[in-house]
Amino acid sequence: MTRLVVFLCLALFLGACTSRRVTPNRDSRRAIDTIYKEQVMLVQPRIDSLCSHVYDSVYAVAVDSILDERQEEMNVLLK
């Protein structure tokens, strides 16, 4: 019984394969665009929170490293 189910699933998956090229039309492109926009809107709050977290943690380090480089440049000029 299990082998029969596996065989049927395998046949279904292999039967779904096609070699013909699919060209989207205006309606399918509109549907794709709508789905994409909806998914982006769902993920946007998470992306924004990640950006603010990274900004808070990386910004201070970046500013400190830039200031250190400028201080070293000034020290080299003063010597």
FENNOR-V611828 format. One record per residue. N is the residue number from 1. RES is the residue in three letters. PHI is phi in radians with two decimals (NA if undefined). Layout:
[[N;RES;PHI] [N;RES;PHI]]
This chain:
[[1;MET;NA] [2;THR;-1.11] [3;ARG;-1.12] [4;LEU;-1.12] [5;VAL;-1.13] [6;VAL;-1.10] [7;PHE;-1.09] [8;LEU;-1.15] [9;CYS;-1.12] [10;LEU;-1.08] [11;ALA;-1.10] [12;LEU;-1.15] [13;PHE;-1.13] [14;LEU;-1.23] [15;GLY;-1.24] [16;ALA;-1.39] [17;CYS;-1.23] [18;THR;-2.46] [19;SER;-1.91] [20;ARG;-1.37] [21;ARG;-1.39] [22;VAL;-1.81] [23;THR;-1.92] [24;PRO;-1.25] [25;ASN;-1.79] [26;ARG;-1.07] [27;ASP;-1.17] [28;SER;-1.21] [29;ARG;-1.13] [30;ARG;-1.11] [31;ALA;-1.14] [32;ILE;-1.08] [33;ASP;-1.10] [34;THR;-1.12] [35;ILE;-1.10] [36;TYR;-1.07] [37;LYS;-1.08] [38;GLU;-1.12] [39;GLN;-1.16] [40;VAL;-1.12] [41;MET;-1.13] [42;LEU;-1.24] [43;VAL;-1.55] [44;GLN;-0.95] [45;PRO;-1.06] [46;ARG;-1.15] [47;ILE;-1.12] [48;ASP;-1.09] [49;SER;-1.18] [50;LEU;-1.14] [51;CYS;-1.09] [52;SER;-1.18] [53;HIS;-1.14] [54;VAL;-1.17] [55;TYR;-1.05] [56;ASP;-1.10] [57;SER;-1.45] [58;VAL;-1.60] [59;TYR;-1.03] [60;ALA;-1.11] [61;VAL;-1.14] [62;ALA;-1.14] [63;VAL;-1.12] [64;ASP;-1.08] [65;SER;-1.20] [66;ILE;-1.16] [67;LEU;-1.11] [68;ASP;-1.09] [69;GLU;-1.11] [70;ARG;-1.15] [71;GLN;-1.13] [72;GLU;-1.13] [73;GLU;-1.07] [74;MET;-1.15] [75;ASN;-1.12] [76;VAL;-1.16] [77;LEU;-1.18] [78;LEU;-1.39] [79;LYS;-1.40]]
